[in-house]
Amino acid sequence: MRLNDQQQGHLLQIAKHSIRSGLANDSVKQIESTDTKLNRQGASFVTINQKGQLRGCIGTLEAQRPLIEDVAANAYSAAFRDPRFSPLNIEEVVNVELHISVLSQPELMHGCERQADLLDQLVAYEDGLIISQGMRRATFLPSVWEQLPDKQAFVSHLMRKAGIVHWDKVVCERYRSFSFGAHWQAIAETQ
C-alpha cells in the first residue's frame, strides 16, 4: 500500500503520540482519522532506532485491524514491550528515529523444498521473507537487506532467528513493504 506524504506524516504522528501516551500513562491512546486508506485493514511494523542502532521493532504480518490502530499498537509495543530491550524512557526519545513499514499481504512461495530453490526466487532489497517450520516462525523486513545483502546470509540469519536448524519442510512466504520514517523531533505533534 503506497501512502502519500500527508498519510505518512499522519502515521508518524500516531506512532509518536502512542509512545508519548505510553510514557505518560503506560497505555495506547488511539487517534481518529477521516482518511479511508488509513482506516482500512493493514499490517505494519514500527522500528525504533537510536543513534543508528536498533532500539525496538514490533509488528504484525497480516492485516487484522485498521492500519491506524495497527501502527499505534506496534509503536507502543516497539517502545515498551520488545523483549530484547528495556522499555524506552523519556530521556531517550529525543534521540530516536521512527520507521514504519506497511506490509503487503504475504504470499506463499512454491518450489522451496530446497534452500537453493528459495535463493533462486528471492528478490534482494525487495522481498520481505517469512519462514516457518512447525511452530517455529520468523521474518525479516525488506530493510534487513541493507545489513545482509547476500541472499545466503539473509536466509541463514533468518533461520537462526526462527530456531530452524535443518532445511526440512520449511514454508516460505514473501511480502513487500512501503517504508518511511523520521527523527523524533521532526515529527509534528498531534493536536
N, C-alpha and C positions, 0 to 999 in steps of 0.2 A: 504494500500500500504506500504510494507516494503521498507526501504531505507538502503543502505549500509553506512558505516562511511563517505565516501567521499561525498555522496549525502547529508547526514545530515549536514556535515560541510559546504557544499556549501549553503544550505538553511539558516543556521545560519548566514553566511556571508551576504547573501542577506537581511535578516532581519536587521542586524546591519547597513548595507550600507543604507538601506531605512530610518532608524531612523536618521543616520548621515546626510543624504540628507535633511530630514525634519528639523533638527536643523539648517542647513546652509542655505537652500533655501526655506523652507516651501513647499517642493514638493517631490514626489516619483520619484526616478531615477531608471529606470529598468536596470538590469544586464542581459546580454545574457548568455545562457548556451547551450552547444552542447549535453548535456545529454538528451536523448529522454524521459526518465522516468520523468524528471523534467519539460519537455515541454508538457507532457500530461495534459489534463484537470484534475484538482484536487481541493479539498476543504480542507481548513486549518483553524486553529485558532492559533493566536500568543498571548501568555500570557507573560506579563512583571511583574516580582516580584522584590520588593525592600526590602532588609533585611527581607526576608521571608513573606512579605505582598504583596497582590495583588496591582498592580500599573496600570494595564490596561489589557484588554482582548477583542479582536475583532476577528471575523472570519466569515466564510461562511459555510453553512450546505450542500450545493450541489455544485458540480463542474460546474463552469460557464466559466472558463478561465484556461490557463496553470497554473500548480501548482506554478511555479517560480514567476509568476505575482501575484497570489493569496497571497503568503507569503509576497511579497514586499508590496502590498497594505494593508494587515492586520497588518503588523508590524508598518507601518506608522500610521494607524488608532488607533491601541492599544496605541501608544505613544502619539498621539496628538488629537484624536477625541473620546476617550471613555468618555461619558458624566458624568461618576461617578468621574472622576479625572481631575485635571488641566493638561494642556499639560506638557509633560516631558521637563525638561530643561537640559542644558549642564552640570550643576554640579551634577545632579542625575545619569547620565548614567553610571558612573564608578561603581556604587553600584547596578546595576540591573542584573537580570538573565533573559535570553530569553528562552522561551519554545515554541516549535512548535508541534502542533498536526495535523497529516494528517488523514483526516476522510474517512471512507468507505462510500459508498452510503447508505443513510438512508433506512431502510425497515419498511414498515407498520406492526404493531403488531396487530394481530387479537385476538378477545376474551378479550377485555379490557373494557367491558361495566361497570364493577365494578372495583374500585381501588384495591380490593383484588386480582382480576384476573391479573392485571398488576404486582402486587408484586410477585405473583407466577412465572411469566415469567422472571422477571428481573434477570440478572446475575451481582451481585455486583462486582465491580472492573474491569469489562469488558465492560458493556454496557454504552454507552452514550445515553441519552434519550431526545427526543423532545416531548413535549405535546402541544396540541393546542385545543382551544375551540372557534369557530368562528374566530374572528380577534386576539384573544389572543394567544401568542405562546412564548415558552421559551425552552431553552436547558441547560443541564448540561453535560459537558465533562466527560468521564470516570474517569479522575483525581479527580473529585469532591468527589468520593467515599472515598478518603483519609480524607476529612474533615467531611463527612456524611456517615459513614459506615453502618448505619441502613437503610434498604430499605424504611421503613415508613417515616423516617426523610428526606431521599433523595427526595422522591416524594412530601412530604408536602412542603419542601422548594422550590422545582421547581414549584409547584402550586402557591405558594405565589409570586415567581418571575414573573410568567406569568399573575398574577392577576386573577387566576381561584379560585373561592370560593367554588363551589359545583361540585362534580364529575358527570357531565351530558353531554353526547355527546362529551367526550374528545377523541381526536385522539392521538394515541401513535405511535411513530416511534423510532427505535433503530439503533445505529451505533456503530462501533468500531473505535479506533484510534491508530495510531502509533505515539508515543510521544518521544521527545528528547529535550535536552536543554543544555545550558552552561552559565557560568558567562560572562558578557560583555568583560572583559579583557582577557578571554581565547579564544575568537573568533577571528580568524585571520582577518586581514584587507583585503579587496578586492583590486585588482590591478587597 
